[in-house]
Amino acid sequence: MAAAVKIRVVLADDHTLLREVLRRSLEDAGVDVVGEAGDGDEAVLLAERLRPDVVLMDVTMPRTGGVEATKIIRSRHPDVEVLILTMHADASVVTEAVRAGAAGYLVKDCTTDDIVAMLNAVTNGEAILSPDLASSMLVEAHQPEARTGHTGALLTQREEEVLKHIADGKSTPEVAQALYISTKTVRHHLSSIYEKLDSRDRTQAVVRAVRMGLIRLD
């Protein structure tokens, strides 16, 4: 599957051979790999210098790990998305990555097509929750969310409907069609949801809403 547009990506993984194989596969699929990092510190520096569309980030790396690097990159450059690509699929790692601001989570047994599809989704602002991520959130939902002044605000019924559709994997246009509203209205609801749940993006908003009991994943 070739990328619909030329997506600029930084690869962050401490295994040189894996980066080389991944670079070739992604470039063959039409992705522009603009840089490679061997640890989290390098990933942060390259995100600053190159401003890629996406950083494809491993979790376990020397010096600064992938989760902490994700948190730094997302706080400094919210326009740079981060996709986690790792061997770890346990719920705690998934949850930590999402809390740090990762837009998605892929395990290394996925295909190049899977990665390219997720890259396209993220850069189009339509990143969806993978089944593994949804399952981990169901597990984590049994743990209480620490509430702040922002998270205490309840969602309106329409906002809950929007967020439930997002959690089900629908894109913004698909949510608009399902609820018979405009895409502009969906984006307006999402902005309100992010503010109320003190969230950076749709993935983090879903995680917090599930843990607070505002929505449920069927």
C-alpha positions as CSV (number, residue, x, y, z in Angstrom):
1,M,0.0,0.0,0.0
2,A,1.5,3.3,-1.0
3,A,1.1,6.4,1.0
4,A,-1.5,8.8,-0.5
5,V,0.7,11.8,0.2
6,K,4.4,12.1,0.9
7,I,4.5,11.8,4.7
8,R,7.7,12.9,6.4
9,V,8.8,10.5,9.1
10,V,11.6,10.2,11.7
11,L,12.5,6.6,12.8
12,A,13.5,6.2,16.4
13,D,14.8,2.7,17.3
14,D,18.1,1.6,18.9
15,H,18.4,-1.4,16.5
16,T,20.3,-0.1,13.4
17,L,19.4,-3.1,11.3
18,L,15.7,-2.8,12.0
19,R,15.8,0.9,11.2
20,E,17.5,0.1,7.8
21,V,14.9,-2.5,6.9
22,L,12.0,-0.3,8.0
23,R,13.4,2.7,6.1
24,R,13.6,0.7,2.9
25,S,10.1,-0.7,3.3
26,L,8.6,2.7,4.1
27,E,10.4,4.4,1.3
28,D,9.2,1.7,-1.1
29,A,5.7,2.5,0.1
30,G,6.1,6.2,-0.7
31,V,7.0,7.5,2.8
32,D,9.7,10.1,3.1
33,V,12.0,9.0,5.9
34,V,13.8,12.2,6.8
35,G,15.9,11.1,9.8
36,E,16.8,8.2,12.1
37,A,17.4,8.3,15.9
38,G,19.1,5.6,18.0
39,D,17.6,6.8,21.3
40,G,14.9,9.1,22.8
41,D,17.3,12.1,23.1
42,E,18.1,11.9,19.4
43,A,14.4,11.6,18.5
44,V,13.7,14.8,20.5
45,L,16.5,16.6,18.7
46,L,15.4,15.4,15.2
47,A,11.8,16.4,15.9
48,E,13.0,19.9,16.8
49,R,15.3,20.2,13.8
50,L,13.4,18.4,11.1
51,R,9.7,18.9,12.2
52,P,8.5,15.7,10.6
53,D,4.8,14.8,10.3
54,V,5.3,11.7,12.5
55,V,8.0,10.2,14.7
56,L,7.8,6.3,14.6
57,M,9.0,5.6,18.1
58,D,10.3,2.5,19.9
59,V,9.6,2.3,23.6
60,T,12.7,0.7,25.0
61,M,15.8,2.7,24.0
62,P,19.0,3.9,25.7
63,R,19.1,7.2,27.6
64,T,15.6,8.7,27.3
65,G,13.0,6.0,26.6
66,G,10.3,6.3,23.9
67,V,7.5,7.2,26.3
68,E,9.3,10.1,27.9
69,A,10.6,11.2,24.4
70,T,7.0,11.2,23.2
71,K,5.9,13.3,26.1
72,I,8.7,15.9,25.4
73,I,8.0,16.0,21.7
74,R,4.2,16.4,22.0
75,S,4.6,19.1,24.7
76,R,7.1,21.1,22.6
77,H,5.7,20.4,19.1
78,P,2.0,19.4,19.2
79,D,2.0,19.5,15.3
80,V,4.4,16.5,15.3
81,E,2.6,13.2,15.8
82,V,4.1,10.1,17.4
83,L,3.3,6.5,16.6
84,I,4.6,3.9,19.0
85,L,6.2,0.8,17.3
86,T,7.4,-1.7,19.7
87,M,7.6,-5.4,20.9
88,H,5.6,-4.5,24.0
89,A,1.9,-5.0,23.9
90,D,0.9,-5.0,27.6
91,A,-1.8,-2.7,28.8
92,S,0.5,-0.6,31.1
93,V,2.9,0.3,28.3
94,V,0.0,1.2,25.9
95,T,-1.6,3.4,28.5
96,E,1.7,5.2,29.4
97,A,2.3,5.9,25.7
98,V,-1.2,7.3,25.2
99,R,-1.0,9.4,28.3
100,A,2.3,10.8,26.9
101,G,0.5,11.9,23.7
102,A,1.1,9.0,21.3
103,A,-1.5,9.0,18.5
104,G,-1.3,5.3,18.0
105,Y,0.3,2.0,19.0
106,L,1.6,-0.7,16.7
107,V,3.4,-4.0,17.6
108,K,6.4,-5.0,15.6
109,D,4.7,-8.1,14.1
110,C,2.5,-5.7,12.0
111,T,3.0,-5.3,8.2
112,T,4.4,-2.3,6.3
113,D,0.8,-1.8,5.0
114,D,-0.4,-1.5,8.6
115,I,2.2,1.1,9.4
116,V,1.5,3.1,6.2
117,A,-2.2,3.0,6.9
118,M,-1.7,4.3,10.4
119,L,0.7,7.0,9.2
120,N,-2.0,8.2,6.7
121,A,-4.7,8.2,9.3
122,V,-2.6,10.2,11.8
123,T,-1.5,12.8,9.3
124,N,-5.1,13.2,8.1
125,G,-6.2,13.8,11.7
126,E,-8.2,10.6,11.7
127,A,-6.1,8.3,13.8
128,I,-8.2,5.5,15.2
129,L,-7.8,3.3,18.2
130,S,-6.4,-0.2,17.5
131,P,-8.1,-3.2,19.0
132,D,-5.1,-3.8,21.3
133,L,-5.3,-0.2,22.5
134,A,-9.1,-0.4,23.0
135,S,-8.7,-3.7,25.0
136,S,-6.0,-2.1,27.2
137,M,-8.3,0.8,28.0
138,L,-11.0,-1.5,29.1
139,V,-8.6,-3.0,31.6
140,E,-7.4,0.4,32.7
141,A,-10.9,1.7,33.0
142,H,-11.4,-0.1,36.2
143,Q,-8.7,2.1,37.8
144,P,-10.0,5.5,39.0
145,E,-8.9,8.6,37.1
146,A,-7.2,11.3,39.2
147,R,-9.6,14.3,38.7
148,T,-8.5,17.9,38.2
149,G,-10.5,21.0,37.8
150,H,-10.8,20.3,34.1
151,T,-11.8,16.7,34.3
152,G,-14.6,17.5,36.7
153,A,-16.7,19.0,33.9
154,L,-19.2,16.6,32.4
155,L,-19.8,16.1,28.7
156,T,-23.1,17.0,27.1
157,Q,-25.1,14.2,25.6
158,R,-24.0,15.2,22.1
159,E,-20.4,15.3,23.1
160,E,-20.7,11.8,24.6
161,E,-22.2,10.6,21.3
162,V,-19.4,12.1,19.3
163,L,-16.7,10.6,21.5
164,K,-18.4,7.2,21.5
165,H,-18.3,7.2,17.7
166,I,-14.6,8.3,17.8
167,A,-13.9,5.4,20.2
168,D,-15.6,3.0,17.7
169,G,-13.0,4.1,15.1
170,K,-15.0,6.5,13.0
171,S,-13.4,9.4,11.2
172,T,-14.7,13.0,11.6
173,P,-16.8,12.8,8.4
174,E,-18.2,9.4,9.4
175,V,-19.2,10.8,12.8
176,A,-20.9,13.7,11.0
177,Q,-22.8,11.4,8.8
178,A,-23.8,9.1,11.7
179,L,-25.2,12.0,13.7
180,Y,-26.5,14.1,10.8
181,I,-24.4,17.1,11.6
182,S,-21.6,18.9,9.7
183,T,-17.9,18.0,10.0
184,K,-17.4,21.5,11.4
185,T,-19.8,20.8,14.2
186,V,-18.0,17.6,15.0
187,R,-14.7,19.4,15.2
188,H,-16.3,22.0,17.5
189,H,-17.6,19.2,19.8
190,L,-14.1,17.7,19.8
191,S,-12.5,20.9,20.8
192,S,-15.0,21.2,23.7
193,I,-14.3,17.6,24.7
194,Y,-10.5,18.1,24.7
195,E,-10.9,21.2,27.0
196,K,-13.3,19.5,29.4
197,L,-11.2,16.3,29.7
198,D,-7.8,18.2,29.6
199,S,-6.7,16.2,26.6
200,R,-4.4,16.8,23.7
201,D,-6.2,14.7,21.1
202,R,-9.0,12.2,20.5
203,T,-7.1,9.1,21.7
204,Q,-6.3,10.7,25.1
205,A,-9.8,12.0,25.4
206,V,-11.2,8.5,24.8
207,V,-8.9,7.0,27.4
208,R,-9.9,9.6,30.0
209,A,-13.6,9.3,29.3
210,V,-13.5,5.5,29.6
211,R,-11.6,5.7,32.9
212,M,-14.0,8.3,34.2
213,G,-17.0,6.2,33.2
214,L,-18.4,8.8,30.8
215,I,-18.4,6.3,27.9
216,R,-18.1,2.6,27.5
217,L,-16.4,0.6,24.8
218,D,-18.6,-2.3,23.7
